Amino acid sequence: MVKRTYKFRLYPSKQQITSLNEILETCRNIYNKQLENKIIWYEDKGQILSYQDLNSMLLDLRVLHPKMRKVHSQTLQDINNRITKAFDNFFRRIIQGEKAGFPRFKGKNRYDSITYPQSGFKFTSQKRLKISKIGEVSIKLHRAIKGTIKTMNIQKTSSGKWFACFSCDDVPVHRNTPPYKAIGLDVGLESFLTDSNGIKVDNPRWLRQSEDLLKIRCRQHSKKKKDSANREKSRLRLAKLYETISNQRSDFLHKLSLSISKSYSFIAVEKLQIKNMVKNHHLAKSINDVSWNKFVQFLTYKAENAGGKVCFVPAKNTSVKCSNCGNMISKSLSMRTHKCSCGFVVHRDHNSALNILCSSPEIPKELRESTPVEMEALSCKGQLPSPKQEAIALNL
């Protein structure tokens, strides 16, 4: 039994869209008011308002804001829950020495979801979802919901689409044990990943493919008069393009992670410090485009559902260590071929993948053993470009 979230597309009518937008705007105002109350009470009286204290203030706010009556009571309580969690995370980051990030007020179009924690919704048919204060909304149930529904979250995307997300407990999982095989994965920018078998997966570069069109759309949007109808139309066109890029990326990552999780029972992945890597402004856009972190998240839960396991290996020295003899050979980023004095010559990423596989303590010893591939065999297949070609390819 596991926890799982199911996401479905909603198709509200024009009147229901108006009601949903009014509820979002009301919730945004209440969020800002409750956040203001929490700050003022601490500055003036030195008292930190708890979740229960904020809930008790809702009764007084109902008198000042009659529109609150159009919002479900538990949805209003969830606003206070979000504020409480925001401050809990703020203090946690201070304790851990991270960048604190004080909770901020929500500006226009910055509050895009509402939550029904326990009640306020029910299915009337396979195509209709009844939501409190809104009515029956058309929903596309493309798969059956399993487990016990605990909460429902209604989300609005920047392109104007509406989705319902159902968080479920006790979801049954039927695991099909993958083959008893292990693999090491080295992610990169030249190729999206290279595995310990020497197989490469090309980097699709979804953002780069649409970059020219993005520039045009952004240029057109910047010329529109603020608060005009044309500017809103331009914003929607731009948002839909960004949404398309995001959907292309997610589709690619889902399919790739599913294929790997079904083929291997033990998967070794290097543990990357992506926050530190994006500080390199020359590569930050490309690193964000490949979405390594999202890929690892998808791979982890898919492997767990399939009965496999993902092991994380420190990334230190995986590129410089020879997987055949253990010698340390320093390389610049433009050197894409690993050449060792022991005679072992392979692509740099293939060598890293072998090191990742062999360095994982959780993978059985018999599965870590890999036979080095000779350079001649790779060269005959055209898998090893010259170092100059590799350096040009890395000029992202």
N, C-alpha and C positions, 0 to 999 in steps of 0.2 A: 504494500500500500504506500502510495506516495502522494504528494501534493502537486497539483497541476492547475494551470490557468488556460481557459479556453477563450478564444477571441473570435467574435462574430461581427459581421457588418450589419449596421442598422440603416434602415431607409425611412426616416421620419418624413411626414408631410410638411408642407410649408408652415402651417400653423404650429405643428409640433417643434419644428426647428426654431421658430420664434420663441416658444415657451422654454426650450432648452437653453437658448442663448440668454434669456432673461434670468433663468435659474443660475447659470454660470456667472453672470454679472452680479447677481445678489450675493452669491457665495463669495465672490471676490471682495466685495465691499465688507462683508461680515468678517472675512479673514483679516483684512487690513485693520478693521476696528478692534478685533480681538487681540491682534498683535500689538496695536497701539496701547490697549488696556494693560497688557502684560508688561510692556516696557515702562509705562507711567507708574504703575503700582510698585515696580521695583525701584524706580528712581526716587519716588516721593516717600514711599513707606518702607522700602527695603524688603518687601514681601514678594516672593515668587508665586504667582498664581498657578495652581495645579490644574489638571484636566477637569476635575470636578468643579473647581472655582469658575472656570471659563464656561462650563455648562450652565451653572446657575445664573450667569449674566445673560444668557440667551433670552430669558423671560423678559428682562428689561429692554433688551434690544428689539423684541417683537413689537413693543409699544412705539418705539421710535422709527422702526422700519416695517411698515405694513406688508411690504413685498415678501417678507420672510414667511408669511403664511402660505405662500405658493411653493415652498420648499419642504420636502419631507423632513421630519424631526431628526431622524438618525443621520441624514445627510448634513444637517447643521452641526450635529455633535462630531461628525467626522472632521469638520473644519478645525475644531479645537484639538482633535487628535493629531492633525497634521502640524499644527503649531507646536504642540508638546514634543512631537518627534523631531521637529526642526531644531528646537533648543537642546534636546538630548544629544543630537548629533553634533551640535555646535560645541557643547561642553566636552564631548568625547574627543573631538578633534583637538581641542585645547590641551587636554590631558596627554594625548598621544604626540603632541608637538607638531601637528600638521597645520596647514593654513586654515584658520578658524572659519571664516565665512559666516558672519552674523546673519540671522534670518531677515529677509528683505520683504518689503511690501510688494504686493502684486500689482503690476501696471496693467493697462488695457491689453486684452488678448493674452495675458500671461497666466490666466487661470482656466485650464482647458479640460478639467475632469471633475466628476462628482461621484461619490461612493454611497452605496446602500449597504451598510454592514450586515444587517440581518433580515430585514423585511423591506417592503415597498415595491416589490416586483414579483411577477409570476408569469409562467407561460400559459397562454390560453389555447395555443395550437402550435403546430410545427413551424408556423410562419408568423406568429404574432406574440409579442412580449408586452404585457401590461405593466406600465411604470406609474407609480404614484405621482399625482399632480400633473401627469403628461398625457396618459391614455395608452391605448394599444398602438404599438409601433411595429412596423414590418421588420423582420429579422431573417437573415440568411443562415440557417442552421446547416452548415455544410458537413457536420459530423455530430455524432451523438455525444452528449455530455455524460461522463462517468463520474462516480463518486458523489459526495454530498456537497451541494453548493453552499458556500459560506458567505461570500460577499459578491456584489456586482459593482463594477466600475464602468461608468459611461465616459468615453473619451472623444474629444473632438480634435481632429488633426488640423494642421495649418492650412490644408487645402480644402477644408470644409466637410470632410467625411466624418461619419459617426460610427463608433464601435462600442460593443458591449463586451467586457471582460469578466468572466466568471471564475472566481477562485474556489477550487474544490479540494476537499480532503478525502482521504481513504479511496484514492483512485487505484483500481486494480491494474497491475502490470503483468503482461504475459511475456516473459523474457525468453528469447530464442538465443541460446548460447552461441556466440560467434566461434569461428575456427580457433584452435589453440595455437595462435601465432602472435608474435610481437613485432612492433615496428617503432622506429624513431622518426620524429618529424622535426625538420628544421624550417622555420618560416622565414621569409625574406621579402625583398622588394623586386629583385630581378625576376625570380619565380615566386609564386605565392608560397609554395612549400616544396621541399625536396625530402623524400623519405629515405630510409636506410637501405632500400633496394635500388636506389639510384633513379627512381621515377620522379619526374618533375611535373608540377601543376602550374600552368601559366598564370601570371597575374592579370586578371581581366581589366584592371584600371578603369572602373566604371566612371569615376569622377573625371578622369582625364579625357575619356571619350566624349563626355558631354560638356567639357569646359568651354569650348567655343560658343555653344548655344547658351550656356550660363552667362557668359560675358555679355552677349547680346541682350538677353532678358534683363540682366541687372542694369545695363545701360538704359534700356527703355524704361525700366521702373523708376530710375533716379530722375527722369525727366518729367514724370507725371506730377501734377499739382497735388500737394498734400491734402488729405481728407476729401479727395474727389472720387467719383465713381470709377473713373478710368484708372486711378491709382490702385483701387481695390481689385479691379479686374487684372491689372498687371501683377499685383501681389499674388493672386491666386494662380496665375500662369507660372510664376516663378516657384511658388510652393509645390505645385504639381510636378514640376521638373525635378526638384530636390527629392520629392517623394518617390518618383520613378527610379532615381539613382539609388536611393536607400532600399527600395524593393528589389532591384537587380542584385545588389550586394547581398542582401539577406537570403535571396533565393539561391545564389551561388554557394554561400556558406552552409546553408541547410543541406543542400544536396551533397556537397563534398564531405561534411561531417557525418552524414548518414551513411555514405558509402564506406568510409573508413571504419566507423563503429560496427558495421555489419561484417567486416572482413577480418578484424583483429580483436583478440581478447585482451591484449596488453598494448597500450599506446603510451609512448614516452614523448613528452613535449618539454621544450626548454621554458624555464620560468623567466619571462622578460619583464624588465622594469620600464613599461611603456611610457609612464609619466616622465621619466628622465630622458627617454629617447626622443620624445617630441620637442625637447628643448633645442634640438638641432633644426633651425629654421629652414635649412635647405631640404630636409627630408620630412618635415612635419606633415605636410599635405599628403605625401605618399603613404606615410605610416597610418594616418587617419583613414585613408582610402581603403587600405587592405583590411582594417578592422581585425587585427590578430586577437584582441581580447574577446570580441564577440564570437569568433571562430572557436576559441578554446572553451567558452561557455557552452556553445552548442555541442561541441564534441564531448564534453564532460557528461552532460545529462543524457545525451543519446547513447553513449557507451554504457552508462549505468543502467539505462532502460534495457539495453540489449544483453546485459549480463557481463560486460567487459569492465575495464578499469583504465583510467588515465593517470599516469604518473608524471610528476613535475620534477625536472632536473635543473639545477643551477646552470645558468648560461655561461659561467666563467670558464674560459679556456676551451670551449667546445670548438672554436674556429682555429685555434693555433695548435692544438694537440693532435698528433698523428694517431689515428685510430688503429693503425697496424702495429706500431712499435712504442708509442707513448712519448716520442720526442716532441719538444715544444718548438714550433716554427712560426715566428712572428710574420704577419702579413699585413699589408695595407689593404684598404677596402677594394682597391682596383685590382688586386691580385685574386683572380677567381679560380685558379688551379692550385691544388695542394700537391707540392712535390717534396718528398722526404728523402733523406740520405739512404733509407732502407730500401728504396726503389718503389715505394708505394706512391702512385700518382693518380689522383681522382679529382673531380670537381670539388671546390671548396665546400659547397653546401652539402654534398654527399658525405664528405668526411665529417662534417658537423653532425649530420643525422646519425652516423654510425657511433660517434662519441656519445650522443644523447641516449641512444639505445643501450650502449654498454655501461653507461654511468648510472642508470636507474637501479637502485637496490631492490625495488619491489618486483622487478621482472625476473622470472626464474632464469638461472644461469644457462640452461640449455637453449633458451630462446634468445639469449644475448649474442651468441656466437654467430658471426657473419663472416663470409669469405670475401676478402677484398677483391674488387674487380680491377683487372689490369687496364692500364691506360690505352693499350692498343685496341682492346675490344670496344672501349668507349669512343675512341677516335674514329674507328671504322664506321660506327653508327652515326657519327656527326654530333655527338652529345657534348663534346668539349670544344667550345669556341676558343679562339685565341684570347690571351689576356687583354689585348687591345680592344677586341670586340666586346668583351665583358665590361671593360671600363666605360665604353661608349654607352652600353645598355644601362649602366647604373646612373647615367647622367639624367636623372628624372626631373 
